[in-house]
Amino acid sequence: MILPMTYDGRHLLADLYGCPVLDDVALIETALRAATQSAGATVIGLHLHHFGEGQGVTGVALLAESHMSIHTWPEHGYAAVDIFLCGARHDPAAALDVLCLYLSPARINQNVMRRGDLSELGREADGQQLER
């Protein structure tokens, strides 16, 4: 359920522990693309870097609504996820749920920050994005 917003965006930060496969760049790309779609976000660009055989992957999705990123440390079974989405129609929690389906963490720690308090910006909470 998406609640009425008095702020423009939500920034979800998550630590995923106990992930069995984090060095597969194709899996990370597929997971990022599926996560952005589930959140209702629009991908403008996607860049992934694999640090080598058995090494981690860093992926960044530039979105019309902001960004999503992942940094993996397969040697520790750990992934750091950053999902920032603007507008009431976009759901960072849905994106995290999809990432977790692909990465199968044993444990998740997450925090959500509200970004762009509309009362501070001097406009009504109408659910529209900030102008860029």
C-alpha positions, 0 to 999 in steps of 0.5 A: 500500500502506498500512502499519501506523501508529504515528501517527494521521495523515499531512500531505502538503504539495505544490507543483505547478508548470507547471499549465496551468489554475488559474483554473477554479473548477469544475475545482478543485471537481471535482478536490477532490471526486474527490481526497477520494473517492480518499483514502477521506475524507468531505466535511463541507463544501467552500468555494471562492473565486475571486479574479476573472477570470484570478485564482486559486482557494482551496478548502478541504474540511473532512473527517471525517478532517481537511482538504484545501486548495488555493491557486492562482496561475494567473499562475505556473502554481503550486498549493499543496496541503495534505492532512491525513488521520487514520487508516490507511484514508485515503491522502493520496498517492491524493488527490494523484495525483487532483489531479495528473490534473486539474491536470497539473503539469509538476513536483511537490515534496512532503513528508509529515509524520507527525502524532499519534505514538501512543507520545506519546499513550499508546495502542496503534497500533490504526489508529483515529482520535483522539477529537475 
